[in-house]
Amino acid sequence: MQRDVRGGEVFIFINRQQNIMKILHMEYAGMVIYHKKLDSGRFRLPEYDPVTGSMTIKWSDLLLIVKSVKPRKPKLKTY
């Protein structure tokens, strides 16, 4: 993958049932792992990007996923 968590990237791991998420990132004191398990439902994942070989998302979208809120695509206004 040629990625480096020490460079500021965040790594997200989700199980096959998509109800458990682990987030790995680096803070000033070392590596941090966050763990979240849903009692019901599934995490909604972004689309796979074949160019990067991963699923790239914005930090704000990650926070919405962790809070189990589904991000919506903005609607274009037609006049």
C-alpha angles and dihedrals in degrees: 000000000000094000127136124211089198088064092067100268120138121221121208123195122191126182124236093262088053093226100106124061129185121190121199123194142144124254129180093272098043144281119345128199121196120195127198128177123189118221089209137002130025139273112259109232130207120241120279114256110214091193094062095027091232145068108272118199138165120256090244091054090050090054090051091050091050090049087049093241116140111231114225128215112245114256118232115231116233120206 
